[in-house]
């Protein structure tokens, strides 16, 4: 109490694991929100640049980082005393990174996934990998997703995201420290929907990139985005998610941002495929991991197990495997696999007119307007 009366305020001690563009950007978000942030970089030279020059020139060129943001290449120093640990590493490397971090992790620390992928070998979501490796209770695990293109946020262009945990109290605690003047965090308790929204939109973004690379126009892309949202919702609901989550920031919001922006790695990778590059060449050209390419196989396996049809994602798989020419992809993406006309399903399990789709877009717009107070799905 005496400290508070003298004007001192507790600064939440947090660690961010992974100093790529998104990990560094999120460390900046947290530091600008007043947290005491230590960023872990795998390479010592990158940690030194962030620590001493307040730059990450390889991943965020031209962006000045807060002087309060510290960095290290030592996991033990990064995790010492951390109340919240935000993880932003390639999804296929999450397990090995968590194993290395486990001895240094506080027993009461909350672990927050910033990643949007599915583990290839197990089909587990990132929060499930965290639970599997660290044996944490659900109330110590959270995930963050939304329309979050790193470079735009690093330049302090305003946006929003959703923090999800099975514990609403945990989600709110994380959201409080992940909010500042240019970044607003909402909350929900639908971890499955929030994670799969982030995973699945990457696959649709690859499809958009492919048809863009081929030279198809806005009609084709609009059709893919719209039907892609239906595939995303069908899959997520079959996995236990709430349909409404896919019409929020973690679903439709992220889908729009990723599909339309040249900053999206998944969109860029698809565009290169559409221009005729082989998959191996595309992977070499990408500076950072393209999660959509790694998630196609696991997602289709899970979809088959759940009895969910995903024609768009299946066509993406065929292009990646060299079984389908990119120029032939669009007709398959925008029609059903059989010849029988069907009603347009705009929401999970329903065939109806445009009202549902309009409501979906309206909910997403409401979340970005007036602080999102009219959006019932993601709570501020």
C-alpha atoms as a printed R data frame, in Angstrom:
    type eleno elety resid chain resno       x       y       z
1   ATOM     1    CA   UNK     A     1   0.000   0.000   0.000
2   ATOM     2    CA   UNK     A     2   2.820   2.385   0.848
3   ATOM     3    CA   UNK     A     3   4.374   1.768  -2.561
4   ATOM     4    CA   UNK     A     4   1.068   2.587  -4.299
5   ATOM     5    CA   UNK     A     5   0.677   5.798  -2.279
6   ATOM     6    CA   UNK     A     6   4.121   6.917  -3.407
7   ATOM     7    CA   UNK     A     7   3.116   6.453  -7.055
8   ATOM     8    CA   UNK     A     8   4.688   3.058  -7.696
9   ATOM     9    CA   UNK     A     9   2.768   0.586  -9.835
10  ATOM    10    CA   UNK     A    10   3.461  -3.123 -10.197
11  ATOM    11    CA   UNK     A    11   4.725  -3.959 -13.680
12  ATOM    12    CA   UNK     A    12   3.733  -7.460 -14.737
13  ATOM    13    CA   UNK     A    13   6.815  -9.509 -15.544
14  ATOM    14    CA   UNK     A    14   6.364 -11.340 -18.853
15  ATOM    15    CA   UNK     A    15   8.527 -13.354 -21.222
16  ATOM    16    CA   UNK     A    16   8.111 -13.706 -24.966
17  ATOM    17    CA   UNK     A    17   9.745 -16.743 -26.567
18  ATOM    18    CA   UNK     A    18  10.585 -16.211 -30.230
19  ATOM    19    CA   UNK     A    19  12.003 -13.079 -31.829
20  ATOM    20    CA   UNK     A    20  10.620 -13.364 -35.338
21  ATOM    21    CA   UNK     A    21   8.363 -10.617 -36.652
22  ATOM    22    CA   UNK     A    22   5.289 -11.656 -34.640
23  ATOM    23    CA   UNK     A    23   7.130 -12.478 -31.414
24  ATOM    24    CA   UNK     A    24   9.001  -9.177 -31.510
25  ATOM    25    CA   UNK     A    25   5.855  -7.257 -32.394
26  ATOM    26    CA   UNK     A    26   3.950  -8.804 -29.514
27  ATOM    27    CA   UNK     A    27   6.804  -8.027 -27.141
28  ATOM    28    CA   UNK     A    28   6.446  -4.409 -28.293
29  ATOM    29    CA   UNK     A    29   2.676  -4.527 -27.685
30  ATOM    30    CA   UNK     A    30   3.244  -5.739 -24.134
31  ATOM    31    CA   UNK     A    31   6.022  -3.246 -23.403
32  ATOM    32    CA   UNK     A    32   3.944  -0.362 -24.767
33  ATOM    33    CA   UNK     A    33   1.137  -1.519 -22.489
34  ATOM    34    CA   UNK     A    34   3.372  -1.150 -19.451
35  ATOM    35    CA   UNK     A    35   4.589  -4.717 -18.855
36  ATOM    36    CA   UNK     A    36   8.163  -5.616 -17.912
37  ATOM    37    CA   UNK     A    37   9.112  -7.664 -20.982
38  ATOM    38    CA   UNK     A    38  12.045  -9.987 -21.649
39  ATOM    39    CA   UNK     A    39  12.232 -11.323 -25.220
40  ATOM    40    CA   UNK     A    40  14.060 -14.584 -25.926
41  ATOM    41    CA   UNK     A    41  15.886 -14.879 -29.254
42  ATOM    42    CA   UNK     A    42  17.504 -18.134 -30.329
43  ATOM    43    CA   UNK     A    43  20.452 -16.304 -31.902
44  ATOM    44    CA   UNK     A    44  22.665 -14.292 -29.558
45  ATOM    45    CA   UNK     A    45  23.437 -11.655 -32.196
46  ATOM    46    CA   UNK     A    46  19.732 -10.944 -32.674
47  ATOM    47    CA   UNK     A    47  19.214 -10.670 -28.926
48  ATOM    48    CA   UNK     A    48  22.126  -8.218 -28.757
49  ATOM    49    CA   UNK     A    49  20.671  -6.052 -31.530
50  ATOM    50    CA   UNK     A    50  17.302  -5.853 -29.785
51  ATOM    51    CA   UNK     A    51  18.868  -5.228 -26.383
52  ATOM    52    CA   UNK     A    52  21.384  -2.558 -27.384
53  ATOM    53    CA   UNK     A    53  20.122  -1.018 -30.643
54  ATOM    54    CA   UNK     A    54  16.378  -1.453 -30.010
55  ATOM    55    CA   UNK     A    55  15.910  -2.831 -33.510
56  ATOM    56    CA   UNK     A    56  15.149  -6.150 -35.172
57  ATOM    57    CA   UNK     A    57  16.359  -5.289 -38.646
58  ATOM    58    CA   UNK     A    58  15.932  -8.799 -40.067
59  ATOM    59    CA   UNK     A    59  12.232  -9.125 -39.235
60  ATOM    60    CA   UNK     A    60  10.935  -5.597 -38.563
61  ATOM    61    CA   UNK     A    61  13.035  -3.245 -40.698
62  ATOM    62    CA   UNK     A    62  12.652   0.435 -39.842
63  ATOM    63    CA   UNK     A    63  10.766  -0.187 -36.579
64  ATOM    64    CA   UNK     A    64  12.058   1.327 -33.335
65  ATOM    65    CA   UNK     A    65  11.494  -0.932 -30.349
66  ATOM    66    CA   UNK     A    66  10.780   0.368 -26.825
67  ATOM    67    CA   UNK     A    67  13.888   1.011 -24.741
68  ATOM    68    CA   UNK     A    68  12.198  -0.833 -21.887
69  ATOM    69    CA   UNK     A    69  12.097  -4.038 -23.966
70  ATOM    70    CA   UNK     A    70  14.961  -6.332 -22.993
71  ATOM    71    CA   UNK     A    71  16.264  -9.362 -24.888
72  ATOM    72    CA   UNK     A    72  18.438 -12.394 -24.207
73  ATOM    73    CA   UNK     A    73  19.438 -15.647 -25.872
74  ATOM    74    CA   UNK     A    74  19.330 -17.501 -22.529
75  ATOM    75    CA   UNK     A    75  16.051 -19.240 -21.736
76  ATOM    76    CA   UNK     A    76  16.717 -19.253 -17.998
77  ATOM    77    CA   UNK     A    77  17.126 -15.465 -17.910
78  ATOM    78    CA   UNK     A    78  14.106 -14.903 -20.157
79  ATOM    79    CA   UNK     A    79  11.816 -16.991 -17.973
80  ATOM    80    CA   UNK     A    80  13.086 -15.953 -14.550
81  ATOM    81    CA   UNK     A    81  10.151 -14.589 -12.555
82  ATOM    82    CA   UNK     A    82   7.787 -14.458 -15.552
83  ATOM    83    CA   UNK     A    83   4.102 -14.386 -14.585
84  ATOM    84    CA   UNK     A    84   2.983 -14.821 -18.197
85  ATOM    85    CA   UNK     A    85   4.941 -16.537 -20.992
86  ATOM    86    CA   UNK     A    86   3.949 -15.742 -24.583
87  ATOM    87    CA   UNK     A    87   5.205 -18.288 -27.116
88  ATOM    88    CA   UNK     A    88   5.819 -17.418 -30.778
89  ATOM    89    CA   UNK     A    89   7.931 -20.138 -32.378
90  ATOM    90    CA   UNK     A    90   7.251 -22.257 -35.494
91  ATOM    91    CA   UNK     A    91   4.407 -24.626 -34.669
92  ATOM    92    CA   UNK     A    92   6.383 -27.729 -35.614
93  ATOM    93    CA   UNK     A    93   9.163 -26.676 -33.220
94  ATOM    94    CA   UNK     A    94   6.879 -25.853 -30.285
95  ATOM    95    CA   UNK     A    95   7.281 -29.181 -28.503
96  ATOM    96    CA   UNK     A    96  11.089 -29.099 -28.441
97  ATOM    97    CA   UNK     A    97  11.101 -25.459 -27.319
98  ATOM    98    CA   UNK     A    98   8.686 -26.202 -24.476
99  ATOM    99    CA   UNK     A    99  10.807 -29.141 -23.330
100 ATOM   100    CA   UNK     A   100  13.815 -26.814 -23.150
101 ATOM   101    CA   UNK     A   101  11.820 -24.123 -21.326
102 ATOM   102    CA   UNK     A   102  10.087 -26.372 -18.799
103 ATOM   103    CA   UNK     A   103  12.857 -26.445 -16.150
104 ATOM   104    CA   UNK     A   104  12.874 -22.634 -15.982
105 ATOM   105    CA   UNK     A   105   9.104 -22.058 -15.967
106 ATOM   106    CA   UNK     A   106   7.405 -20.840 -12.797
107 ATOM   107    CA   UNK     A   107   4.795 -23.235 -11.411
108 ATOM   108    CA   UNK     A   108   2.046 -20.592 -11.522
109 ATOM   109    CA   UNK     A   109   2.977 -18.970 -14.842
110 ATOM   110    CA   UNK     A   110   0.332 -18.658 -17.554
111 ATOM   111    CA   UNK     A   111   1.520 -19.864 -20.971
112 ATOM   112    CA   UNK     A   112  -0.009 -18.049 -23.958
113 ATOM   113    CA   UNK     A   113   0.176 -19.324 -27.531
114 ATOM   114    CA   UNK     A   114   0.662 -16.743 -30.277
115 ATOM   115    CA   UNK     A   115   0.926 -19.467 -32.928
116 ATOM   116    CA   UNK     A   116  -1.520 -20.585 -35.614
117 ATOM   117    CA   UNK     A   117  -0.738 -24.157 -36.544
118 ATOM   118    CA   UNK     A   118  -1.369 -27.848 -35.932
119 ATOM   119    CA   UNK     A   119   1.385 -30.265 -34.935
120 ATOM   120    CA   UNK     A   120   1.939 -32.587 -37.897
121 ATOM   121    CA   UNK     A   121   2.877 -35.704 -35.952
122 ATOM   122    CA   UNK     A   122  -0.081 -35.603 -33.551
123 ATOM   123    CA   UNK     A   123  -2.750 -33.312 -35.042
124 ATOM   124    CA   UNK     A   124  -2.770 -31.379 -31.765
125 ATOM   125    CA   UNK     A   125  -3.550 -27.679 -31.542
126 ATOM   126    CA   UNK     A   126  -0.887 -25.470 -29.991
127 ATOM   127    CA   UNK     A   127  -2.677 -25.203 -26.629
128 ATOM   128    CA   UNK     A   128  -2.948 -28.995 -26.581
129 ATOM   129    CA   UNK     A   129   0.804 -29.318 -27.178
130 ATOM   130    CA   UNK     A   130   1.394 -26.891 -24.301
131 ATOM   131    CA   UNK     A   131  -0.845 -28.974 -22.051
132 ATOM   132    CA   UNK     A   132   0.761 -32.225 -23.185
133 ATOM   133    CA   UNK     A   133   4.344 -31.101 -22.577
134 ATOM   134    CA   UNK     A   134   3.999 -28.861 -19.528
135 ATOM   135    CA   UNK     A   135   1.073 -30.658 -17.812
136 ATOM   136    CA   UNK     A   136  -0.555 -27.352 -16.969
137 ATOM   137    CA   UNK     A   137  -4.201 -27.039 -15.889
138 ATOM   138    CA   UNK     A   138  -6.519 -25.309 -18.421
139 ATOM   139    CA   UNK     A   139  -6.634 -22.110 -16.359
140 ATOM   140    CA   UNK     A   140  -2.891 -21.608 -16.966
141 ATOM   141    CA   UNK     A   141  -3.182 -21.799 -20.762
142 ATOM   142    CA   UNK     A   142  -4.433 -19.140 -23.174
143 ATOM   143    CA   UNK     A   143  -4.274 -18.391 -26.893
144 ATOM   144    CA   UNK     A   144  -4.383 -15.153 -28.879
145 ATOM   145    CA   UNK     A   145  -5.635 -14.758 -32.432
146 ATOM   146    CA   UNK     A   146  -7.090 -12.134 -34.760
147 ATOM   147    CA   UNK     A   147  -6.334  -9.913 -37.783
148 ATOM   148    CA   UNK     A   148  -2.739  -9.337 -36.724
149 ATOM   149    CA   UNK     A   149  -0.274  -8.625 -39.530
150 ATOM   150    CA   UNK     A   150   2.922  -8.020 -37.594
151 ATOM   151    CA   UNK     A   151   4.486  -5.152 -39.523
152 ATOM   152    CA   UNK     A   152   1.305  -3.063 -39.471
153 ATOM   153    CA   UNK     A   153   1.002  -3.471 -35.707
154 ATOM   154    CA   UNK     A   154   4.696  -2.791 -35.177
155 ATOM   155    CA   UNK     A   155   4.071   0.522 -36.945
156 ATOM   156    CA   UNK     A   156   1.264   1.095 -34.399
157 ATOM   157    CA   UNK     A   157  -1.615   0.877 -36.845
158 ATOM   158    CA   UNK     A   158  -4.672   0.138 -34.655
159 ATOM   159    CA   UNK     A   159  -6.208  -3.328 -34.546
160 ATOM   160    CA   UNK     A   160  -7.753  -5.870 -32.200
161 ATOM   161    CA   UNK     A   161  -7.358  -9.507 -31.195
162 ATOM   162    CA   UNK     A   162  -9.129 -12.028 -29.001
163 ATOM   163    CA   UNK     A   163  -7.622 -13.787 -25.971
164 ATOM   164    CA   UNK     A   164  -9.167 -17.173 -25.265
165 ATOM   165    CA   UNK     A   165  -8.875 -19.504 -22.286
166 ATOM   166    CA   UNK     A   166 -11.171 -22.043 -20.695
167 ATOM   167    CA   UNK     A   167 -10.920 -19.719 -17.699
168 ATOM   168    CA   UNK     A   168 -12.537 -16.330 -18.337
169 ATOM   169    CA   UNK     A   169 -10.478 -14.905 -15.458
170 ATOM   170    CA   UNK     A   170  -7.256 -16.007 -17.166
171 ATOM   171    CA   UNK     A   171  -8.349 -14.578 -20.509
172 ATOM   172    CA   UNK     A   172  -9.149 -11.258 -18.866
173 ATOM   173    CA   UNK     A   173  -5.824 -11.142 -17.021
174 ATOM   174    CA   UNK     A   174  -3.903 -11.723 -20.257
175 ATOM   175    CA   UNK     A   175  -6.076  -9.234 -22.172
176 ATOM   176    CA   UNK     A   176  -5.355  -6.493 -19.630
177 ATOM   177    CA   UNK     A   177  -1.615  -6.618 -20.252
178 ATOM   178    CA   UNK     A   178  -2.060  -7.149 -24.017
179 ATOM   179    CA   UNK     A   179  -3.888  -3.864 -24.523
180 ATOM   180    CA   UNK     A   180  -2.508  -0.421 -25.309
181 ATOM   181    CA   UNK     A   181  -3.420   2.677 -27.310
182 ATOM   182    CA   UNK     A   182  -3.161   0.885 -30.690
183 ATOM   183    CA   UNK     A   183  -3.965  -2.730 -29.731
184 ATOM   184    CA   UNK     A   184  -7.236  -3.870 -28.102
185 ATOM   185    CA   UNK     A   185  -7.739  -7.380 -26.712
186 ATOM   186    CA   UNK     A   186 -11.172  -8.949 -26.365
187 ATOM   187    CA   UNK     A   187 -11.858 -12.242 -24.581
188 ATOM   188    CA   UNK     A   188 -13.794 -15.472 -25.004
189 ATOM   189    CA   UNK     A   189 -13.683 -19.017 -23.610
190 ATOM   190    CA   UNK     A   190 -13.876 -20.876 -26.947
191 ATOM   191    CA   UNK     A   191 -10.272 -22.025 -27.223
192 ATOM   192    CA   UNK     A   192 -11.042 -24.584 -29.954
193 ATOM   193    CA   UNK     A   193 -12.764 -22.044 -32.213
194 ATOM   194    CA   UNK     A   194 -10.173 -19.348 -31.598
195 ATOM   195    CA   UNK     A   195  -7.273 -21.643 -32.455
196 ATOM   196    CA   UNK     A   196  -8.859 -23.310 -35.461
197 ATOM   197    CA   UNK     A   197  -9.929 -19.930 -36.838
198 ATOM   198    CA   UNK     A   198  -6.274 -18.923 -36.930
199 ATOM   199    CA   UNK     A   199  -5.179 -22.240 -38.417
200 ATOM   200    CA   UNK     A   200  -7.836 -22.578 -41.099
201 ATOM   201    CA   UNK     A   201  -7.709 -19.031 -42.436
202 ATOM   202    CA   UNK     A   202  -4.061 -19.692 -43.361
203 ATOM   203    CA   UNK     A   203  -5.185 -22.468 -45.716
204 ATOM   204    CA   UNK     A   204  -7.778 -20.252 -47.379
205 ATOM   205    CA   UNK     A   205  -5.159 -17.511 -47.709
206 ATOM   206    CA   UNK     A   206  -2.888 -19.924 -49.597
207 ATOM   207    CA   UNK     A   207  -5.788 -20.622 -51.977
208 ATOM   208    CA   UNK     A   208  -6.351 -16.891 -52.485
209 ATOM   209    CA   UNK     A   209  -2.663 -16.425 -53.199
210 ATOM   210    CA   UNK     A   210  -2.707 -19.225 -55.780
211 ATOM   211    CA   UNK     A   211  -5.579 -17.764 -57.800
212 ATOM   212    CA   UNK     A   212  -4.049 -14.307 -57.471
213 ATOM   213    CA   UNK     A   213  -0.774 -15.639 -58.863
214 ATOM   214    CA   UNK     A   214  -2.613 -17.246 -61.747
215 ATOM   215    CA   UNK     A   215  -4.258 -13.908 -62.521
216 ATOM   216    CA   UNK     A   216  -7.868 -14.494 -61.528
217 ATOM   217    CA   UNK     A   217  -9.788 -11.466 -60.293
218 ATOM   218    CA   UNK     A   218 -11.897 -10.292 -57.401
219 ATOM   219    CA   UNK     A   219 -14.977 -12.427 -58.156
220 ATOM   220    CA   UNK     A   220 -12.960 -15.612 -57.805
221 ATOM   221    CA   UNK     A   221 -11.300 -14.427 -54.613
222 ATOM   222    CA   UNK     A   222 -14.582 -13.275 -53.060
223 ATOM   223    CA   UNK     A   223 -16.131 -16.664 -53.806
224 ATOM   224    CA   UNK     A   224 -13.230 -18.488 -52.183
225 ATOM   225    CA   UNK     A   225 -13.273 -16.293 -49.087
226 ATOM   226    CA   UNK     A   226 -17.026 -16.756 -48.654
227 ATOM   227    CA   UNK     A   227 -17.065 -20.508 -49.222
228 ATOM   228    CA   UNK     A   228 -13.821 -20.802 -47.266
229 ATOM   229    CA   UNK     A   229 -15.522 -19.324 -44.214
230 ATOM   230    CA   UNK     A   230 -18.170 -22.052 -44.481
231 ATOM   231    CA   UNK     A   231 -15.466 -24.743 -44.577
232 ATOM   232    CA   UNK     A   232 -13.723 -23.156 -41.596
233 ATOM   233    CA   UNK     A   233 -16.961 -23.038 -39.607
234 ATOM   234    CA   UNK     A   234 -17.976 -26.608 -40.481
235 ATOM   235    CA   UNK     A   235 -14.590 -27.938 -39.406
236 ATOM   236    CA   UNK     A   236 -14.401 -25.903 -36.211
237 ATOM   237    CA   UNK     A   237 -17.942 -26.775 -35.075
238 ATOM   238    CA   UNK     A   238 -17.296 -30.468 -35.775
239 ATOM   239    CA   UNK     A   239 -14.247 -30.106 -33.525
240 ATOM   240    CA   UNK     A   240 -16.301 -28.668 -30.657
241 ATOM   241    CA   UNK     A   241 -16.102 -24.922 -31.366
242 ATOM   242    CA   UNK     A   242 -18.902 -22.373 -31.272
243 ATOM   243    CA   UNK     A   243 -19.967 -21.206 -34.735
244 ATOM   244    CA   UNK     A   244 -20.076 -17.585 -33.551
245 ATOM   245    CA   UNK     A   245 -16.330 -17.577 -32.892
246 ATOM   246    CA   UNK     A   246 -15.643 -18.052 -36.591
247 ATOM   247    CA   UNK     A   247 -17.583 -14.883 -37.381
248 ATOM   248    CA   UNK     A   248 -15.425 -12.892 -34.956
249 ATOM   249    CA   UNK     A   249 -11.888 -11.575 -34.892
250 ATOM   250    CA   UNK     A   250 -10.256 -15.021 -34.794
251 ATOM   251    CA   UNK     A   251 -12.237 -16.208 -37.816
252 ATOM   252    CA   UNK     A   252 -13.620 -13.754 -40.344
253 ATOM   253    CA   UNK     A   253 -11.476 -10.856 -39.131
254 ATOM   254    CA   UNK     A   254  -8.242 -12.812 -39.498
255 ATOM   255    CA   UNK     A   255  -9.436 -14.345 -42.786
256 ATOM   256    CA   UNK     A   256 -10.008 -10.943 -44.406
257 ATOM   257    CA   UNK     A   257  -6.662  -9.534 -43.272
258 ATOM   258    CA   UNK     A   258  -4.661 -12.593 -44.312
259 ATOM   259    CA   UNK     A   259  -6.335 -13.048 -47.684
260 ATOM   260    CA   UNK     A   260  -6.027  -9.457 -48.859
261 ATOM   261    CA   UNK     A   261  -2.584  -8.411 -47.619
262 ATOM   262    CA   UNK     A   262   0.794  -8.836 -49.365
263 ATOM   263    CA   UNK     A   263   2.262  -8.896 -45.831
264 ATOM   264    CA   UNK     A   264   0.707 -12.341 -45.293
265 ATOM   265    CA   UNK     A   265   3.269 -15.124 -45.698
266 ATOM   266    CA   UNK     A   266   0.530 -17.608 -46.583
267 ATOM   267    CA   UNK     A   267  -0.878 -15.327 -49.268
268 ATOM   268    CA   UNK     A   268   2.628 -14.731 -50.647
269 ATOM   269    CA   UNK     A   269   3.445 -18.444 -50.717
270 ATOM   270    CA   UNK     A   270   0.205 -19.154 -52.584
271 ATOM   271    CA   UNK     A   271   0.939 -16.397 -55.087
272 ATOM   272    CA   UNK     A   272   4.329 -17.911 -55.859
273 ATOM   273    CA   UNK     A   273   2.706 -21.315 -56.366
274 ATOM   274    CA   UNK     A   274   0.167 -19.716 -58.691
275 ATOM   275    CA   UNK     A   275   3.002 -18.173 -60.687
276 ATOM   276    CA   UNK     A   276   4.432 -21.630 -61.318
277 ATOM   277    CA   UNK     A   277   7.090 -22.019 -58.621
278 ATOM   278    CA   UNK     A   278   7.523 -25.493 -57.152
279 ATOM   279    CA   UNK     A   279   6.730 -26.002 -53.480
280 ATOM   280    CA   UNK     A   280  10.379 -26.597 -52.587
281 ATOM   281    CA   UNK     A   281  11.365 -23.308 -54.245
282 ATOM   282    CA   UNK     A   282   8.584 -21.434 -52.453
283 ATOM   283    CA   UNK     A   283   9.735 -22.752 -49.074
284 ATOM   284    CA   UNK     A   284  13.291 -21.604 -49.831
285 ATOM   285    CA   UNK     A   285  12.113 -18.106 -50.743
286 ATOM   286    CA   UNK     A   286  10.117 -17.576 -47.554
287 ATOM   287    CA   UNK     A   287  12.193 -15.993 -44.785
288 ATOM   288    CA   UNK     A   288   9.976 -17.348 -42.034
289 ATOM   289    CA   UNK     A   289   7.744 -20.356 -41.500
290 ATOM   290    CA   UNK     A   290   4.549 -20.390 -43.582
291 ATOM   291    CA   UNK     A   291   2.140 -22.155 -41.230
292 ATOM   292    CA   UNK     A   292  -0.525 -22.732 -43.877
293 ATOM   293    CA   UNK     A   293   1.733 -24.983 -45.937
294 ATOM   294    CA   UNK     A   294   2.535 -27.136 -42.901
295 ATOM   295    CA   UNK     A   295  -1.086 -27.417 -41.747
296 ATOM   296    CA   UNK     A   296  -2.800 -28.639 -44.926
297 ATOM   297    CA   UNK     A   297  -2.104 -32.341 -44.345
298 ATOM   298    CA   UNK     A   298  -2.987 -32.477 -40.631
299 ATOM   299    CA   UNK     A   299  -6.177 -30.463 -41.143
300 ATOM   300    CA   UNK     A   300  -7.414 -32.716 -43.956
301 ATOM   301    CA   UNK     A   301  -6.712 -35.802 -41.834
302 ATOM   302    CA   UNK     A   302  -8.715 -34.315 -38.974
303 ATOM   303    CA   UNK     A   303 -11.499 -33.287 -41.391
304 ATOM   304    CA   UNK     A   304 -11.754 -36.839 -42.748
305 ATOM   305    CA   UNK     A   305 -11.959 -38.215 -39.211
306 ATOM   306    CA   UNK     A   306 -14.780 -35.766 -38.420
307 ATOM   307    CA   UNK     A   307 -16.667 -36.360 -41.678
308 ATOM   308    CA   UNK     A   308 -16.200 -32.755 -42.835
309 ATOM   309    CA   UNK     A   309 -15.830 -31.921 -46.539
310 ATOM   310    CA   UNK     A   310 -13.234 -29.239 -47.302
311 ATOM   311    CA   UNK     A   311 -13.033 -28.966 -51.124
312 ATOM   312    CA   UNK     A   312 -11.004 -25.730 -51.066
313 ATOM   313    CA   UNK     A   313  -8.347 -27.110 -48.743
314 ATOM   314    CA   UNK     A   314  -8.261 -30.377 -50.703
315 ATOM   315    CA   UNK     A   315  -7.551 -28.481 -53.925
316 ATOM   316    CA   UNK     A   316  -4.755 -26.603 -52.162
317 ATOM   317    CA   UNK     A   317  -3.274 -29.956 -51.149
318 ATOM   318    CA   UNK     A   318  -3.400 -31.144 -54.749
319 ATOM   319    CA   UNK     A   319  -1.563 -28.041 -55.953
320 ATOM   320    CA   UNK     A   320   1.104 -28.476 -53.250
321 ATOM   321    CA   UNK     A   321   1.520 -32.134 -54.259
322 ATOM   322    CA   UNK     A   322   1.804 -31.277 -57.965
323 ATOM   323    CA   UNK     A   323  -1.412 -33.150 -58.736
324 ATOM   324    CA   UNK     A   324  -3.325 -30.086 -59.969
325 ATOM   325    CA   UNK     A   325  -2.223 -27.160 -62.109
326 ATOM   326    CA   UNK     A   326  -2.774 -23.849 -60.294
327 ATOM   327    CA   UNK     A   327  -4.758 -22.503 -63.263
328 ATOM   328    CA   UNK     A   328  -7.271 -25.326 -62.811
329 ATOM   329    CA   UNK     A   329  -7.954 -24.650 -59.156
330 ATOM   330    CA   UNK     A   330 -10.697 -21.992 -59.228
331 ATOM   331    CA   UNK     A   331 -13.553 -23.993 -60.821
332 ATOM   332    CA   UNK     A   332 -13.108 -26.685 -58.170
333 ATOM   333    CA   UNK     A   333 -12.877 -24.202 -55.330
334 ATOM   334    CA   UNK     A   334 -16.154 -22.482 -56.061
335 ATOM   335    CA   UNK     A   335 -18.366 -25.500 -56.794
336 ATOM   336    CA   UNK     A   336 -19.376 -28.660 -54.963
337 ATOM   337    CA   UNK     A   337 -17.696 -31.895 -56.004
338 ATOM   338    CA   UNK     A   338 -20.932 -33.307 -57.486
339 ATOM   339    CA   UNK     A   339 -23.242 -31.955 -60.164
340 ATOM   340    CA   UNK     A   340 -26.347 -31.462 -58.032
341 ATOM   341    CA   UNK     A   341 -27.135 -27.809 -57.224
342 ATOM   342    CA   UNK     A   342 -27.263 -27.181 -53.500
343 ATOM   343    CA   UNK     A   343 -28.521 -24.449 -51.257
344 ATOM   344    CA   UNK     A   344 -25.906 -21.938 -50.201
345 ATOM   345    CA   UNK     A   345 -25.011 -22.657 -46.576
346 ATOM   346    CA   UNK     A   346 -23.818 -19.447 -44.988
347 ATOM   347    CA   UNK     A   347 -23.716 -20.831 -41.454
348 ATOM   348    CA   UNK     A   348 -22.977 -24.279 -40.086
349 ATOM   349    CA   UNK     A   349 -25.709 -26.759 -41.008
350 ATOM   350    CA   UNK     A   350 -28.092 -24.206 -42.564
351 ATOM   351    CA   UNK     A   351 -29.131 -23.382 -46.125
352 ATOM   352    CA   UNK     A   352 -30.653 -19.949 -46.438
353 ATOM   353    CA   UNK     A   353 -30.441 -16.563 -48.076
354 ATOM   354    CA   UNK     A   354 -27.977 -13.753 -47.538
355 ATOM   355    CA   UNK     A   355 -29.172 -12.781 -44.056
356 ATOM   356    CA   UNK     A   356 -26.745 -15.049 -42.208
357 ATOM   357    CA   UNK     A   357 -23.775 -13.871 -44.211
358 ATOM   358    CA   UNK     A   358 -24.737 -10.241 -43.633
359 ATOM   359    CA   UNK     A   359 -24.980 -10.930 -39.907
360 ATOM   360    CA   UNK     A   360 -21.544 -12.552 -39.955
361 ATOM   361    CA   UNK     A   361 -19.948  -9.480 -41.525
362 ATOM   362    CA   UNK     A   362 -21.942  -7.176 -39.252
363 ATOM   363    CA   UNK     A   363 -20.690  -8.928 -36.118
364 ATOM   364    CA   UNK     A   364 -17.093  -8.585 -37.287
365 ATOM   365    CA   UNK     A   365 -17.581  -4.903 -38.070
366 ATOM   366    CA   UNK     A   366 -19.214  -4.323 -34.689
367 ATOM   367    CA   UNK     A   367 -16.136  -5.720 -32.943
368 ATOM   368    CA   UNK     A   368 -13.977  -3.080 -34.556
369 ATOM   369    CA   UNK     A   369 -16.460  -0.222 -34.034
370 ATOM   370    CA   UNK     A   370 -17.043   1.621 -30.763
371 ATOM   371    CA   UNK     A   371 -14.714  -0.668 -28.878
372 ATOM   372    CA   UNK     A   372 -16.688  -3.750 -29.943
373 ATOM   373    CA   UNK     A   373 -19.396  -3.245 -27.330
374 ATOM   374    CA   UNK     A   374 -22.120  -4.580 -29.626
375 ATOM   375    CA   UNK     A   375 -20.286  -7.791 -30.502
376 ATOM   376    CA   UNK     A   376 -21.700 -10.571 -28.316
377 ATOM   377    CA   UNK     A   377 -19.125 -13.249 -29.183
378 ATOM   378    CA   UNK     A   378 -15.834 -11.678 -28.134
379 ATOM   379    CA   UNK     A   379 -16.188  -9.809 -24.867
380 ATOM   380    CA   UNK     A   380 -14.045  -6.760 -24.034
